[in-house]
Amino acid sequence: MTATRLVRPAPVARRARGARAVVATLTLTSLAVVAFAVLPHLTASLPALARDDVGLAAAYTGAPGFVLGAFYAHVVAGGVALVCAPLQLWAGLRRRRPGVHRWTGRVYVAAVAVGGVAGLVLVPVNQAGLVGTLGFGALAVLWLWTTWRGYRAVRGGDVATHQDWMTRSFALTYSGVTLRLWTTVLVVAQTLALGDTVDPDVAFDRAYALAPFLSWVPNLVVAELLVRRRRQRTSPDS
């Protein structure tokens, strides 16, 4: 007797492969940002990082103690959230190891809580002025709110709503990646357009002035489209 092999329909198989590719990309880019933007703050002092012109280290060197505490809390908690978030999107892990999914989810929620509150503390001293206050402030509030809604939904047994809100939450967490991608793209664009006449520090300041909104608004738009598409697929009338 030969075993019957279950073959999924082609559209379902394509969606599964596409989902795996997306999760893999999100995981690798998140880990890259953690490695290059978070770990250095755990292995070297801010003055040393400032001398090497790493990130915003120079802007926070010599800051008051509570600001430094918020800075490190935001960096570390944001890194933990970036590591945990792709694991939450991994469908196979949810099915085969639900306990691991639940515990990494709890760690993720705690990391967002710490990182979001710390982000709010840093908003008044951000390096992008009023635009930064509005953009990064809205990001911190929405990050906390979407994560709380997702946590509350799963505690109430509403898994579908939980998935919707956590999709939005991860889109905001991923701003830690897109912030750096957009800043790099905008700096390179200025260099290509203006050549040697552009000052690198000026180019960075111009790019960073757009980052407070550009780093998360497109992410949230994509997340909302994904949520709506998932609802349409699972709708009884579809």
One Martini backbone bead per residue (centre of mass of N, CA, C, O) as a GRO file, in nm:
protein
  238
    1MET     BB    1   0.095   0.036   0.024
    2THR     BB    2   0.047   0.368  -0.052
    3ALA     BB    3   0.104   0.682   0.028
    4THR     BB    4  -0.073   0.970   0.064
    5ARG     BB    5  -0.019   1.282  -0.078
    6LEU     BB    6  -0.046   1.604   0.027
    7VAL     BB    7  -0.164   1.862  -0.190
    8ARG     BB    8  -0.141   2.178  -0.239
    9PRO     BB    9  -0.252   2.434  -0.371
   10ALA     BB   10  -0.087   2.658  -0.555
   11PRO     BB   11  -0.171   2.927  -0.414
   12VAL     BB   12  -0.103   2.828  -0.127
   13ALA     BB   13   0.196   2.761  -0.178
   14ARG     BB   14   0.279   3.046  -0.266
   15ARG     BB   15   0.200   3.189  -0.004
   16ALA     BB   16   0.389   3.027   0.180
   17ARG     BB   17   0.654   3.106   0.042
   18GLY     BB   18   0.617   3.410   0.068
   19ALA     BB   19   0.598   3.418   0.377
   20ARG     BB   20   0.879   3.298   0.433
   21ALA     BB   21   1.040   3.518   0.286
   22VAL     BB   22   0.945   3.754   0.458
   23VAL     BB   23   1.034   3.651   0.735
   24ALA     BB   24   1.332   3.620   0.661
   25THR     BB   25   1.383   3.918   0.594
   26LEU     BB   26   1.294   4.038   0.864
   27THR     BB   27   1.494   3.882   1.036
   28LEU     BB   28   1.766   3.969   0.907
   29THR     BB   29   1.727   4.279   0.936
   30SER     BB   30   1.685   4.283   1.240
   31LEU     BB   31   1.956   4.149   1.319
   32ALA     BB   32   2.136   4.360   1.185
   33VAL     BB   33   2.050   4.599   1.364
   34VAL     BB   34   2.127   4.473   1.632
   35ALA     BB   35   2.430   4.432   1.564
   36PHE     BB   36   2.493   4.750   1.461
   37ALA     BB   37   2.298   4.929   1.685
   38VAL     BB   38   2.303   4.773   1.973
   39LEU     BB   39   2.561   4.616   2.066
   40PRO     BB   40   2.765   4.856   2.085
   41HIS     BB   41   2.617   4.971   2.355
   42LEU     BB   42   2.723   4.699   2.521
   43THR     BB   43   3.062   4.734   2.446
   44ALA     BB   44   3.050   5.057   2.465
   45SER     BB   45   3.091   5.374   2.507
   46LEU     BB   46   2.970   5.671   2.416
   47PRO     BB   47   3.238   5.822   2.365
   48ALA     BB   48   3.351   5.601   2.178
   49LEU     BB   49   3.119   5.611   1.973
   50ALA     BB   50   3.147   5.912   1.906
   51ARG     BB   51   3.435   5.894   1.784
   52ASP     BB   52   3.307   5.681   1.560
   53ASP     BB   53   3.024   5.777   1.466
   54VAL     BB   54   2.778   5.629   1.622
   55GLY     BB   55   2.509   5.734   1.550
   56LEU     BB   56   2.376   5.911   1.851
   57ALA     BB   57   2.605   5.929   2.065
   58ALA     BB   58   2.686   6.235   2.061
   59ALA     BB   59   2.400   6.344   2.156
   60TYR     BB   60   2.421   6.174   2.455
   61THR     BB   61   2.671   6.281   2.550
   62GLY     BB   62   2.624   6.422   2.866
   63ALA     BB   63   2.362   6.351   2.958
   64PRO     BB   64   2.138   6.306   3.163
   65GLY     BB   65   2.062   6.035   3.347
   66PHE     BB   66   1.762   5.991   3.250
   67VAL     BB   67   1.833   5.998   2.950
   68LEU     BB   68   2.031   5.766   2.943
   69GLY     BB   69   1.837   5.555   3.052
   70ALA     BB   70   1.632   5.584   2.819
   71PHE     BB   71   1.824   5.520   2.590
   72TYR     BB   72   1.905   5.231   2.676
   73ALA     BB   73   1.617   5.119   2.702
   74HIS     BB   74   1.539   5.167   2.406
   75VAL     BB   75   1.761   5.006   2.266
   76VAL     BB   76   1.727   4.729   2.409
   77ALA     BB   77   1.419   4.688   2.380
   78GLY     BB   78   1.414   4.719   2.074
   79GLY     BB   79   1.597   4.474   2.020
   80VAL     BB   80   1.417   4.261   2.149
   81ALA     BB   81   1.171   4.312   1.968
   82LEU     BB   82   1.318   4.245   1.698
   83VAL     BB   83   1.373   3.947   1.774
   84CYS     BB   84   1.074   3.852   1.849
   85ALA     BB   85   0.880   3.928   1.614
   86PRO     BB   86   0.946   3.711   1.392
   87LEU     BB   87   0.856   3.471   1.572
   88GLN     BB   88   0.551   3.556   1.569
   89LEU     BB   89   0.529   3.514   1.243
   90TRP     BB   90   0.585   3.210   1.276
   91ALA     BB   91   0.374   2.964   1.197
   92GLY     BB   92   0.524   2.702   1.277
   93LEU     BB   93   0.571   2.780   1.573
   94ARG     BB   94   0.277   2.812   1.655
   95ARG     BB   95   0.200   2.514   1.598
   96ARG     BB   96   0.447   2.346   1.740
   97ARG     BB   97   0.523   2.604   1.965
   98PRO     BB   98   0.313   2.765   2.161
   99GLY     BB   99   0.486   2.826   2.411
  100VAL     BB  100   0.702   2.995   2.268
  101HIS     BB  101   0.511   3.203   2.155
  102ARG     BB  102   0.405   3.309   2.427
  103TRP     BB  103   0.680   3.392   2.558
  104THR     BB  104   0.781   3.582   2.332
  105GLY     BB  105   0.534   3.763   2.354
  106ARG     BB  106   0.585   3.866   2.642
  107VAL     BB  107   0.860   3.987   2.584
  108TYR     BB  108   0.764   4.181   2.368
  109VAL     BB  109   0.565   4.346   2.538
  110ALA     BB  110   0.775   4.438   2.746
  111ALA     BB  111   0.966   4.580   2.546
  112VAL     BB  112   0.760   4.786   2.442
  113ALA     BB  113   0.698   4.919   2.709
  114VAL     BB  114   0.984   5.021   2.760
  115GLY     BB  115   1.049   5.152   2.480
  116GLY     BB  116   0.805   5.348   2.469
  117VAL     BB  117   0.852   5.509   2.729
  118ALA     BB  118   1.141   5.591   2.660
  119GLY     BB  119   1.066   5.741   2.400
  120LEU     BB  120   0.899   5.964   2.542
  121VAL     BB  121   1.140   6.079   2.700
  122LEU     BB  122   1.310   6.149   2.426
  123VAL     BB  123   1.141   6.346   2.253
  124PRO     BB  124   1.237   6.636   2.364
  125VAL     BB  125   1.560   6.537   2.270
  126ASN     BB  126   1.557   6.524   1.988
  127GLN     BB  127   1.724   6.564   1.648
  128ALA     BB  128   1.436   6.685   1.480
  129GLY     BB  129   1.259   6.845   1.645
  130LEU     BB  130   0.933   6.896   1.588
  131VAL     BB  131   0.908   6.657   1.398
  132GLY     BB  132   1.016   6.455   1.607
  133THR     BB  133   0.806   6.497   1.824
  134LEU     BB  134   0.566   6.407   1.648
  135GLY     BB  135   0.670   6.141   1.518
  136PHE     BB  136   0.795   5.989   1.769
  137GLY     BB  137   0.551   6.026   1.950
  138ALA     BB  138   0.346   5.871   1.776
  139LEU     BB  139   0.503   5.609   1.768
  140ALA     BB  140   0.504   5.543   2.072
  141VAL     BB  141   0.199   5.540   2.113
  142LEU     BB  142   0.125   5.327   1.892
  143TRP     BB  143   0.303   5.102   1.996
  144LEU     BB  144   0.160   5.069   2.268
  145TRP     BB  145  -0.135   5.039   2.167
  146THR     BB  146  -0.117   4.797   1.969
  147THR     BB  147   0.002   4.599   2.176
  148TRP     BB  148  -0.226   4.614   2.382
  149ARG     BB  149  -0.452   4.518   2.193
  150GLY     BB  150  -0.324   4.244   2.130
  151TYR     BB  151  -0.308   4.141   2.423
  152ARG     BB  152  -0.609   4.172   2.497
  153ALA     BB  153  -0.723   3.985   2.279
  154VAL     BB  154  -0.581   3.717   2.368
  155ARG     BB  155  -0.694   3.721   2.657
  156GLY     BB  156  -0.998   3.703   2.519
  157GLY     BB  157  -0.965   3.488   2.260
  158ASP     BB  158  -0.892   3.686   2.005
  159VAL     BB  159  -0.695   3.594   1.753
  160ALA     BB  160  -0.756   3.771   1.505
  161THR     BB  161  -0.721   4.045   1.647
  162HIS     BB  162  -0.439   3.993   1.747
  163GLN     BB  163  -0.306   3.972   1.467
  164ASP     BB  164  -0.375   4.254   1.370
  165TRP     BB  165  -0.231   4.421   1.598
  166MET     BB  166   0.053   4.281   1.569
  167THR     BB  167   0.106   4.375   1.286
  168ARG     BB  168   0.115   4.673   1.359
  169SER     BB  169   0.332   4.656   1.575
  170PHE     BB  170   0.561   4.546   1.394
  171ALA     BB  171   0.567   4.783   1.199
  172LEU     BB  172   0.677   4.971   1.428
  173THR     BB  173   0.925   4.811   1.510
  174TYR     BB  174   1.051   4.822   1.211
  175SER     BB  175   1.150   5.121   1.227
  176GLY     BB  176   1.441   5.044   1.315
  177VAL     BB  177   1.505   4.976   1.014
  178THR     BB  178   1.378   5.202   0.826
  179LEU     BB  179   1.529   5.438   0.941
  180ARG     BB  180   1.807   5.344   0.821
  181LEU     BB  181   1.729   5.307   0.529
  182TRP     BB  182   1.625   5.595   0.465
  183THR     BB  183   1.875   5.750   0.552
  184THR     BB  184   2.065   5.619   0.350
  185VAL     BB  185   1.912   5.685   0.089
  186LEU     BB  186   1.911   5.999   0.127
  187VAL     BB  187   2.215   6.038   0.139
  188VAL     BB  188   2.284   5.910  -0.134
  189ALA     BB  189   2.105   6.095  -0.308
  190GLN     BB  190   2.260   6.355  -0.241
  191THR     BB  191   2.535   6.262  -0.343
  192LEU     BB  192   2.446   6.208  -0.639
  193ALA     BB  193   2.328   6.500  -0.692
  194LEU     BB  194   2.587   6.685  -0.552
  195GLY     BB  195   2.827   6.546  -0.459
  196ASP     BB  196   3.102   6.710  -0.312
  197THR     BB  197   2.915   6.956  -0.200
  198VAL     BB  198   2.822   6.772   0.020
  199ASP     BB  199   2.768   6.748   0.351
  200PRO     BB  200   2.740   6.482   0.553
  201ASP     BB  201   2.597   6.618   0.796
  202VAL     BB  202   2.379   6.760   0.631
  203ALA     BB  203   2.263   6.510   0.495
  204PHE     BB  204   2.176   6.372   0.756
  205ASP     BB  205   1.989   6.594   0.867
  206ARG     BB  206   1.791   6.587   0.632
  207ALA     BB  207   1.715   6.288   0.654
  208TYR     BB  208   1.630   6.291   0.961
  209ALA     BB  209   1.386   6.492   0.921
  210LEU     BB  210   1.210   6.248   0.778
  211ALA     BB  211   1.209   5.998   0.979
  212PRO     BB  212   0.971   6.032   1.192
  213PHE     BB  213   0.765   5.928   0.950
  214LEU     BB  214   0.907   5.743   0.732
  215SER     BB  215   0.968   5.493   0.932
  216TRP     BB  216   0.626   5.421   0.979
  217VAL     BB  217   0.393   5.489   0.784
  218PRO     BB  218   0.439   5.278   0.556
  219ASN     BB  219   0.425   5.032   0.743
  220LEU     BB  220   0.126   5.077   0.834
  221VAL     BB  221   0.001   5.057   0.557
  222VAL     BB  222   0.088   4.767   0.497
  223ALA     BB  223  -0.045   4.639   0.744
  224GLU     BB  224  -0.337   4.719   0.668
  225LEU     BB  225  -0.346   4.559   0.404
  226LEU     BB  226  -0.295   4.282   0.534
  227VAL     BB  227  -0.539   4.278   0.719
  228ARG     BB  228  -0.757   4.304   0.497
  229ARG     BB  229  -0.675   4.052   0.337
  230ARG     BB  230  -0.719   3.849   0.567
  231ARG     BB  231  -1.018   3.910   0.609
  232GLN     BB  232  -1.111   3.829   0.323
  233ARG     BB  233  -1.013   3.528   0.337
  234THR     BB  234  -1.189   3.471   0.622
  235SER     BB  235  -1.444   3.528   0.502
  236PRO     BB  236  -1.749   3.374   0.449
  237ASP     BB  237  -1.794   3.533   0.158
  238SER     BB  238  -1.509   3.446   0.006
   0.00000   0.00000   0.00000
